Amino acid sequence: MILKDFPKIESPFVRVVNEKGDYVVTPKINEGYDWVINDEGVIASEKLHGTCCAVVVENGTVVALYNRTNRIPFIGGVLSKAFTEGVNNAVAKDRLVLQDGIHWGELIGQKFHNNPYQIEEHEWLPFEWIKEHLAYKSFHKHPKTFEGWNEWFKELQPLYCWKIHGKEKADADKKYGFVEGIVFVQPSTGKMVKLRRDMWSWYIGRRHPGMAQ
């Protein structure tokens, strides 16, 4: 089986290198992406910081695992234990229904990016589950403009950390309050764009490397 890679998700705003050498967003909308502001049906869900992986299901059974287009063996590979643990957790927690097809999602945990969510086991979270369960209600309460989102992102709520650690603990200890950004989805077309907090000029901290991110 040849699996097509999950399409790269772009920023809705044009990005430039500023005077500090940071690759940041500008108020100019990328061509064809104005739907993220104009379409009232857009869903804004939390962007998780892991690695993009796919689960292939046939006849109600998981038959293959992929990290992008690289097939992951069930036993013995670098990501085997992390991915199989993550998928088992997804099934056990009713996040993955074993319907035939290819299911894309984000694999997070101790092996990835210094485990910013501070979880003990690996979790594989299907994008469809993320879209439904980690959607921001506050999205429709802020002006859908560059300036409005600029302020909103400064106080972006860590929905996943709230879900697994509890809001009180996450708010009290920032170690449990990580949030990377948002993925915007247009349900009528399936189109997606992303905005990370490190794309804004005010962000302080380590940014994603390179201009291709």
N, C-alpha and C positions, 0 to 999 in steps of 0.2 A: 504493500500500500504506500502510495506517495502522498504525503500530507502537505497541503499548502500552508505556508507560514501565516500566522495571524498578522493582519495588515498593521503597519506602523501607524500609531495614533499621533496626529500632529496637534500643534497649538492653534487655537482659533485666531490668535493675534500674531502679527508679524513680529519676529524677534530680530534684535540687532545686538552687536557688541558695544557696550557703553564705554565711557571713559575709564572705568575701573577694570575693563577687560572681561566683564560679566556678560553672558548671553541672556538678554532679558526681553520681556514682551514690551510692545509699544501699543498705542491706542488703535493702530490700523488693523482692520480685520483682514485675514487672509482670504483670497478670492474663493468664493463658493462656501464660506463658513459662516455667513451672516445668520444662518438658521439658528445658531446657538443662542442668539439674542432675540430673534424675531418669532421663533416658534414657541408658542405657549405650552406645548406638550413635552418639551425637553425635560429629561430626567438628569439630575446632577447627583452622582454617587461618589463615594470615597474611592480614591485611587490607592490601591494597596501596593506596598513596596516589596516586591518579591521577584519571582521569575515566571514568565508566561509559559504555561504547560497545558497540554491537551490530554484528555482521556477518551479513548475509543471504545465504544460499547457495541457488541454484537450479540444478538439473542439474549439480552439481559445480563451479559457477562463482560467485564473489562478485559479486552484482548490486547490492548497496546497503550503505552504511555509515551508522550513526546514532550521534550523541552524544545519549543519552537519546531524545527523540522528534524531534530535529532531524536531518534528512538531510544527510549530508556529501558534497559532490561529490568525485569522484575526482581532479579537477584544479581548482585555483584557489581553493579554500575556505581559511579560516583554519586548519582542522585537517587539510586534505587530505593534505599531505606527511607529517605526523606519523602519521596513522592508516594510510595506505597502507604506509608504512614498517613500522609496527608489525604490520600484518596479514601482510605479506610475511615478516617475521621469524618470526611465529608458524607459518606454513606451512613455512618452511625448517627450523625447529627441531622440527617434528612436534608442535607444541603445538595446532595447529588442523587437524583432519581435515575436508576439504571435503564434509561430509555436508549434504544439503539441510535447511534450517531456519534458525532465528534463534539465533545464538550470542552470548551476552552475556559481557563481560569488562572488564578494567581496562586503560586506556591510560596508560602512564607514560613518563617521559623528560624531555628538556630543557625542553619547553614547559609542564611541569606542576609546580607547587608547588616551584620552585627545584631540581627534579631531586634529591630526597633520596637516591636510590639511586646517584647518580653514574654514570649510564650514558651512553654516547656516542650510541647510537641510540635511537629510540623502540621500545617493546615493547608489544604488545597481548597480554594474558594471559587466556585464557578462564577463566571461573570454575570450570568443570569441571576444567581443568588445575590451577588453584590448589588446589582441594579435594583433589586426589590427590597433588600434588607438594610442597605447602607446608603439609602437615598437621603439627601438633605432637604428637609422641609423648609429650612431657612433660605433655600435658593430663591423661592418666589416672594420672599420678604425684603429682598435687597434690590436696588436699581440694577437692571440688566445692562450695565454700561461698564466700560473699562474702569472708570473711577469708582463705581459702586462695588465691583468685584475686587478692586485693589484693597478697599477697606475690609470687605468681607473675609478675604483670605488671611488677613492678619489675625483674625480671631476664629479661624476655622476649627470646628469641633471634631475631636477624634472619635468618630462614631464606633469604629471597630474596637478601639481600646475601651470605650465605655461599655460595649457589649460583653467583653471578656473579663475585664478587671473591675467593672463598676464605675459609674460616673464619679462618685465621691473619691475613690482611690486615685483615679486618673487625674482629677482636678487637683488633688492635694500633692501628688508627686508626678512631676512632668516626665519622669522616666516611663510612666505608663500612659502618656498622653500624646504619643507620636501621631501625626497626620501628614501625609505627603502632598496631597492635592485632591483634585476632582477629575472624574471622567464625565463628560456630558454626552448623553445619548439622545438621538432623535428616533423615537420608537417607530414612526411611520416608515423610515428608510433604513434603520439600523446604523446610520452614520454616527461616528464618535470623534470627539476631540478631547484633549486633555490640557489641564493647567496644573502645574506643580507650584508649590509655594516658592521653590527656589528659582522660579522664572521671573519673579517680581524683583524690582531693583532694590527694595527695602530689605530683602532677605539677608540675614546674617547667619553664616554657617557654611558647611561644605555643599557645593553645588554638584549636579551631575556633570561629568567631564565632557568636554567637546561640544561642538556646535551641531552635532547630528542628533542630540538627545531631545 
